[in-house]
Amino acid sequence: MILVNTETVPGYDIVGLRGLVQGNTIRAKNIGRDIGAGLKNIVGGELTAYTELMVEARNEAVQRMIVQAQQLQANAIVNVRFTTSQVAGGAAELYAYGTAVTIQQRGAATAPGM
């Protein structure tokens, strides 16, 4: 599956539009991360526990989006975007979305197997 944040995939033509696909996850902070973040706020620096939390959330949201695209028989997702929002105290949603398409390599007779 090819994912890009552009409208096209270099070297490929879009030969089929499959539709909007999306994936999301809502993650909550935990007490261990909060204690570590509180200490970091005193001395400064990256809040690595929260960075890891967001990386996990992004990966999960992307995987859910890919599964939806595969169900639509797409082999690429274009215009991939991410957004976050707070849904409750201490809980945030990470939302990934894009347009599922079927692409074909320029000059090729069939779509690539991805």
Order of alpha helices (4+ residues) and beta strands (2+ residues): beta-beta-alpha-alpha-beta-beta
